[in-house]
Amino acid sequence: MIIYTERLQLEKYQPEDFHLFRQLTLNPQVMKHIAGKTLSEEVARKKFDKYLFCNKQYEEVGAFKIYLKNKNIYIGTGKLEMVSDAEAELGYSMFPEFWGQGYGTEIANQLMKTAVEVSYIKKLIAYVDPGNIPSKRILEGCGFVLQSVGEMNGLPCATFSVNLKNG
């Protein structure tokens, strides 16, 4: 499954793509907002294997490697991960050299569009480091509403959600 946006290409991760995902998990700037630190290979592998499982379980949603369209340049990851029968988690991360160029908005908008087209997804949630102002703005721009601020896995966490209208 490949999804194209104006500037990006989203393609479901395959088993041979771990090295790409691993690059993200080794970047301290990226992981500061996700796990507070870079991930060990074992933890990164478990997370990646969970992505692969999700990709096999659901045809329309999952975890995507993201490239610049027609350039084969890997910039990050995006996901629509089912957390219940009707609720999915939207998430994304990119290498710092791609921050501030509108790619996060483009990814979030495409993932929302995809979620709206999936009849069984009624609600989206997203978790963000409260200090990550750009990501909070992206989510708010997509219609997400702040639900709570607290902790998740020992790190500060803002929880956002949006209800979807499916035909």
N, C-alpha and C positions, 0 to 999 in steps of 0.2 A: 504494500500500500504506500503510495507516494502522494503527498499533497503539495500543491504549488501555491505560493502567494506571489505578490508582486515581485519580491526580491529574494524569496527563500524557498527551499525545498525541504519538506519534512518527510522522513522515511522511517518506518519502524526499525528499531534496533534488531539486529541478527546476532547469533552467538559470536561470530567473528569480529564484532564491533566493540568488544570490551576495551581494546586499547584506546579507542576514541573516548569512551566514557571515563576511562581511567585518567586521561589527561585533565578532564574537568575536576575530578576528585582530588587531584594532586595540586591544584591551583589554590594557594592560600586566600587570594582575593575573592574567588568564587565561593569557596567553602566557608568563609567567614560568615556569610549570610545564611548558610544552610545548616552546617553542623558545628560551626564555631572553630573548626580546624580541618585540615586535610584528613582524608580517610585512609586507613590502612588498606592494603590490597585485599585482605580478607573481608573487611566491611564493605568495600567497594564492590567486590565480587558478589556478595550476598544481595546488595541492592540491585545490581545489574541482573542477577538471576531472577529477582522478583519482577523486574521489568520484562524480561523474556517470558516469564510465566503469564503475566498480564497480556502480553502481545499475542500469545497463543490462545488465551481464553476468550478474548474479545476481538472480533474482526474490525470493528469501527473505531475502537479506542486503544490506547496503550502508551508506550514510551517511544519517542521519536528522536532520532539524531537529526540535527538541523544543519543544513549547508546553505551557503550563498548560492542562489539559483544559477545554474550553468557554469559554476566556477569550481565545484568540488572542494570548497574550503569549509571545513567543519567549524561551526561557531558555537555549538552548544546542544542543549537537550530541552525537550518539552514533553509534557505528559498530560494525559487524561486517564487517570487511574481510578477504576471503580472501587469505592469504599463501602457501598451497600447496593442493594438492588436498584435504587433510583438516584444515587448520589455519587458524583465523581470528584476527584481532586484535580485541579488544574495547577500545573507547576511548570517552571522554566528556569533555565540558567544558561549563562553565556560567558565566554571568555571576556575579560575586562576591555580588550581592544575593540570590542563590538558594543560596549555600553554607550548610551547617549546618542544613538543613531536611529532610534525608532524601531529597532529589531524586536525588543521586548514587547512593544505594543502590537507589532505585526504578528508575533507568535501568539500572544494572548488572544487577540481578535480571531485568529484562525482556529485556535483550539475551542474558543467559545462557539464559533460558527459550526464546527464539527459536532460539538456537544448538542447544540440545538437540533441538528439533523438526526441525532440518535434518539429514537422515540422513548427509550426507557430511562434516559437521564432527565431527571426533574429538577435537580439542584446541583450547583457547583460550589465547592469550597476551595479555599486557597490559604496557605499558611505563609506568613512573611515575617522576617525579622523586623520588629517595629522601627528600627533605625534605618531600614532600607526604604527611604522616602521615594525614590524613583519607582520601585516595584509597587508600593502602596498606591501611587498615582496611576500606574498602569491599570491596576485592578479596579480602582474607583472609576476610571475612564470607561471600563468595560461593564460598569453597572454593579460591581460588587459592593457590598456594604460591610463595614466593620462590625463584627459580632462580639468580639472579646479580645482582650489583651491579657496575656498570662505567660505561662511557661509550657514548653514542650521539650521533653528529653533534656531538661535542665537548662534550656536556653530561652531567652525572651521570644515570645511568639504572638503575633497578631493574627486572628482568624477572621477571614472574610468569607462571605457567601453571596450567592445570587440564585434566585429561583428562575427556572427556565419555563417558557410556555411552549409546550409541544402539542402539535395537532392531535 
